[in-house]
Amino acid sequence: MTLRELAKLLRWDVQSEGSGLDEAVRGGYCGDLLSHALASAKAGDVWITIQHHANVVAVVQVANLAGIVLACGVRAADGVVERAREAGVSVFSSPDSAFDLAGKVHRALSAETR
């Protein structure tokens, strides 16, 4: 399933459309520690977090993640959105908790492989 399809299915609010919207999402990572995301998230994962500062864009780039979903209705600041657009990083927002988002992403990706 592509990032675009996943975002549409789960009704995420688009804050930045990155260059990888039509790439396959391979999994997900849920966590708020940037260093742990760098060490543990896998390329192609969508990152679920409440961190909304500019450093999240760099983490996505370095770890080659599919994009970021900000949980709990958190929205990225305008400067972060602009930086994400310049870097080609997709940023979404959802009113769902990180727990609920992780479950929804897992179900959506698992259903596709059946």
Backbone bond lengths (Angstrom), bond angles and torsions (degrees), N, CA, C in turn:
res aa  C-N    CA-C-N  psi(-1)  N-CA   C-N-CA  omega(-1)  CA-C   N-CA-C  phi
1 M - - - 1.438 - - 1.522 108.09 -
2 T 1.314 116.09 135.57 1.456 119.15 -179.97 1.526 110.63 -80.02
3 L 1.303 115.14 163.61 1.461 120.33 177.42 1.525 110.28 -61.44
4 R 1.311 117.48 -40.27 1.459 121.70 178.52 1.536 110.62 -60.28
5 E 1.332 116.85 -45.96 1.470 121.21 179.61 1.520 111.88 -64.23
6 L 1.329 116.33 -41.85 1.455 120.94 179.74 1.528 110.55 -64.21
7 A 1.315 116.93 -45.08 1.465 121.15 -179.86 1.527 111.05 -62.32
8 K 1.310 116.67 -40.05 1.465 120.29 179.18 1.528 110.62 -68.53
9 L 1.326 116.63 -45.61 1.459 121.89 -179.98 1.524 111.76 -58.33
10 L 1.330 116.36 -43.43 1.459 121.25 -175.63 1.529 112.88 -93.90
11 R 1.321 116.38 4.19 1.471 123.71 174.32 1.524 113.20 58.09
12 W 1.322 115.09 46.43 1.456 119.24 176.33 1.515 109.81 -78.81
13 D 1.311 115.60 146.62 1.458 122.28 176.32 1.534 108.17 -83.96
14 V 1.305 116.77 123.52 1.465 121.41 -177.97 1.524 109.78 -80.39
15 Q 1.309 116.18 123.86 1.463 121.31 173.71 1.521 111.03 -103.76
16 S 1.314 116.87 -31.28 1.459 122.34 178.20 1.523 108.71 -150.58
17 E 1.319 116.14 125.00 1.462 120.43 175.60 1.518 108.48 -91.34
18 G 1.297 115.96 112.70 1.453 120.83 -178.84 1.514 112.62 -88.07
19 S 1.289 115.58 178.21 1.465 121.63 -177.45 1.520 113.08 -75.68
20 G 1.328 118.55 -13.14 1.458 121.31 -176.15 1.521 114.77 -103.25
21 L 1.326 117.67 21.21 1.469 120.12 -177.23 1.520 113.41 -59.37
22 D 1.310 117.33 -29.48 1.460 120.19 -177.54 1.528 112.96 -100.63
23 E 1.322 115.79 15.08 1.463 121.74 175.39 1.525 109.01 -91.05
24 A 1.315 116.70 151.64 1.463 121.61 179.77 1.525 110.95 -70.14
25 V 1.326 115.66 136.34 1.460 121.50 171.69 1.523 106.42 -86.33
26 R 1.315 116.80 127.73 1.466 120.66 -174.94 1.516 113.24 -96.37
27 G 1.317 116.27 -20.32 1.460 120.71 -178.02 1.505 109.36 178.47
28 G 1.313 115.45 -161.34 1.452 120.31 179.96 1.504 111.55 -143.88
29 Y 1.305 114.67 157.92 1.453 121.93 174.67 1.517 106.68 -134.96
30 C 1.324 117.07 133.84 1.455 122.44 -179.19 1.518 109.04 -123.57
31 G 1.311 116.45 117.47 1.458 120.69 178.92 1.507 111.17 173.42
32 D 1.334 114.95 159.90 1.458 120.31 -175.06 1.526 115.27 -111.98
33 L 1.324 117.50 -7.68 1.462 119.70 177.66 1.528 109.20 -86.10
34 L 1.309 116.98 118.02 1.457 120.74 -176.77 1.519 111.82 -60.55
35 S 1.324 116.94 -40.93 1.459 119.95 -179.21 1.528 110.82 -64.91
36 H 1.322 117.33 -35.81 1.462 120.74 179.19 1.522 110.22 -72.03
37 A 1.327 116.69 -37.86 1.469 120.12 176.17 1.525 109.96 -62.06
38 L 1.310 117.48 -42.61 1.472 121.00 177.97 1.522 111.35 -61.44
39 A 1.318 116.43 -39.31 1.461 120.93 -176.76 1.524 113.36 -81.31
40 S 1.326 117.88 -28.46 1.457 120.11 -169.07 1.517 116.38 -113.04
41 A 1.317 117.97 -31.36 1.465 120.14 -179.79 1.527 109.37 -69.34
42 K 1.319 115.49 146.80 1.467 121.11 -178.78 1.523 110.12 -105.72
43 A 1.306 115.55 151.99 1.466 120.60 177.82 1.525 109.35 -52.82
44 G 1.328 115.87 134.28 1.450 120.94 179.80 1.512 114.68 90.74
45 D 1.347 117.36 -6.70 1.464 120.94 177.23 1.525 110.16 -75.01
46 V 1.318 115.71 149.73 1.453 121.10 167.69 1.531 106.11 -92.77
47 W 1.328 116.53 135.04 1.460 122.14 -174.74 1.522 109.34 -100.96
48 I 1.315 116.55 121.51 1.458 123.73 177.62 1.518 107.72 -102.10
49 T 1.332 116.33 122.80 1.460 121.05 -175.15 1.522 110.30 -157.05
50 I 1.327 116.08 169.70 1.456 120.52 169.34 1.529 110.53 -109.01
51 Q 1.321 116.35 -2.72 1.466 120.25 177.58 1.525 108.69 -68.46
52 H 1.318 117.40 128.42 1.461 119.93 -174.06 1.528 112.95 -133.70
53 H 1.306 116.60 26.64 1.463 121.09 178.40 1.530 109.80 -99.23
54 A 1.300 116.07 173.60 1.470 121.82 -172.27 1.525 113.85 -61.71
55 N 1.311 118.63 -26.14 1.462 119.97 -177.34 1.529 113.22 -65.95
56 V 1.342 118.15 -22.36 1.466 119.22 179.02 1.526 111.15 -64.45
57 V 1.309 116.55 -31.62 1.468 120.30 178.49 1.526 109.57 -63.75
58 A 1.306 116.74 -42.72 1.466 120.76 178.98 1.526 111.31 -64.58
59 V 1.326 117.38 -38.54 1.465 120.60 178.79 1.523 109.89 -62.16
60 V 1.319 117.21 -44.71 1.465 120.96 178.76 1.521 110.50 -59.46
61 Q 1.309 116.94 -42.82 1.468 120.42 -179.97 1.515 111.87 -65.74
62 V 1.316 117.52 -48.65 1.463 121.68 -176.69 1.527 111.28 -65.19
63 A 1.332 116.76 -41.92 1.469 121.04 -176.93 1.531 112.35 -87.61
64 N 1.333 116.98 -2.66 1.477 122.11 179.71 1.533 111.46 56.61
65 L 1.342 115.14 46.72 1.451 121.08 -179.79 1.527 110.36 -82.43
66 A 1.334 116.04 159.42 1.463 121.02 -179.05 1.527 111.31 -69.60
67 G 1.308 117.29 -36.78 1.462 121.69 -178.56 1.514 110.33 168.02
68 I 1.330 114.86 -175.15 1.460 122.47 -176.77 1.519 108.84 -120.74
69 V 1.333 115.85 138.03 1.461 121.31 169.59 1.522 107.09 -118.72
70 L 1.306 116.40 117.49 1.456 121.57 178.41 1.524 108.41 -85.58
71 A 1.320 116.08 121.91 1.462 122.97 -175.49 1.524 111.67 -86.83
72 C 1.324 115.24 167.83 1.464 123.42 172.51 1.524 114.02 61.61
73 G 1.323 116.22 26.58 1.456 120.62 179.38 1.519 114.87 76.31
74 V 1.327 116.95 6.81 1.461 120.91 178.74 1.525 109.08 -64.22
75 R 1.311 115.83 139.76 1.459 120.92 178.24 1.523 108.81 -123.19
76 A 1.298 115.41 144.43 1.466 120.56 178.30 1.525 109.32 -74.95
77 A 1.295 115.55 146.51 1.463 120.57 176.46 1.523 109.54 -67.30
78 D 1.327 116.27 157.79 1.463 120.88 -178.57 1.527 112.18 -54.37
79 G 1.310 117.50 -41.45 1.459 120.74 179.48 1.524 112.49 -62.50
80 V 1.314 116.25 -36.00 1.470 121.20 178.42 1.523 109.68 -70.31
81 V 1.314 116.86 -42.26 1.468 120.82 178.34 1.525 110.05 -61.53
82 E 1.312 116.59 -42.91 1.470 120.01 178.81 1.527 110.84 -63.75
83 R 1.312 116.68 -43.03 1.475 120.34 178.38 1.529 110.68 -62.88
84 A 1.342 116.81 -41.05 1.465 121.14 178.53 1.527 110.47 -63.09
85 R 1.315 117.13 -42.62 1.477 120.20 178.82 1.523 110.94 -62.02
86 E 1.310 116.24 -44.13 1.472 120.43 178.90 1.528 111.43 -62.00
87 A 1.327 116.36 -35.15 1.465 121.40 -177.06 1.533 112.42 -88.56
88 G 1.333 117.63 -6.72 1.462 120.35 -178.38 1.513 113.56 74.14
89 V 1.337 116.78 29.27 1.462 122.90 -178.13 1.525 109.70 -101.27
90 S 1.325 116.25 131.49 1.464 121.62 177.48 1.521 110.31 -83.28
91 V 1.337 115.09 131.76 1.461 121.68 177.53 1.523 107.69 -128.68
92 F 1.327 115.55 129.83 1.460 122.41 179.19 1.516 108.95 -125.63
93 S 1.325 115.69 162.14 1.448 121.77 174.46 1.525 108.41 -130.49
94 S 1.322 115.78 146.82 1.458 121.62 178.82 1.528 109.28 -142.23
95 P 1.331 117.22 143.08 1.461 118.97 175.57 1.532 112.67 -74.04
96 D 1.325 117.26 -12.45 1.468 121.62 -178.59 1.523 111.64 -68.70
97 S 1.325 115.93 151.98 1.462 120.70 173.84 1.528 109.06 -69.23
98 A 1.309 116.09 163.53 1.466 120.35 177.22 1.522 110.65 -60.81
99 F 1.314 116.92 -38.84 1.465 121.95 178.31 1.532 110.43 -60.10
100 D 1.322 116.65 -50.12 1.463 120.46 -179.73 1.525 111.64 -64.78
101 L 1.322 116.86 -40.73 1.472 120.46 178.32 1.521 110.97 -60.86
102 A 1.323 116.56 -44.87 1.462 120.13 -179.39 1.524 110.45 -60.16
103 G 1.325 116.64 -43.01 1.461 120.30 178.70 1.522 111.74 -63.88
104 K 1.324 117.10 -42.99 1.463 120.94 -179.62 1.529 111.69 -65.59
105 V 1.322 116.33 -42.27 1.467 119.62 178.09 1.520 109.66 -63.58
106 H 1.320 116.81 -45.12 1.468 120.50 179.63 1.521 111.47 -59.32
107 R 1.330 117.06 -47.71 1.467 120.75 179.63 1.523 111.29 -61.92
108 A 1.315 117.26 -43.67 1.465 120.14 -178.56 1.525 111.56 -63.91
109 L 1.314 117.24 -43.27 1.464 120.46 -179.48 1.527 111.02 -72.59
110 S 1.327 117.05 -36.06 1.469 120.24 178.25 1.521 111.68 -68.25
111 A 1.310 117.41 -38.88 1.461 121.96 -179.52 1.522 110.55 -63.48
112 E 1.308 116.25 -33.13 1.461 120.59 -178.75 1.528 112.06 -68.55
113 T 1.323 116.83 -30.70 1.461 120.26 -176.38 1.527 112.68 -87.21
114 R 1.316 117.40 -4.51 1.481 120.24 179.49 1.493 111.41 -79.95
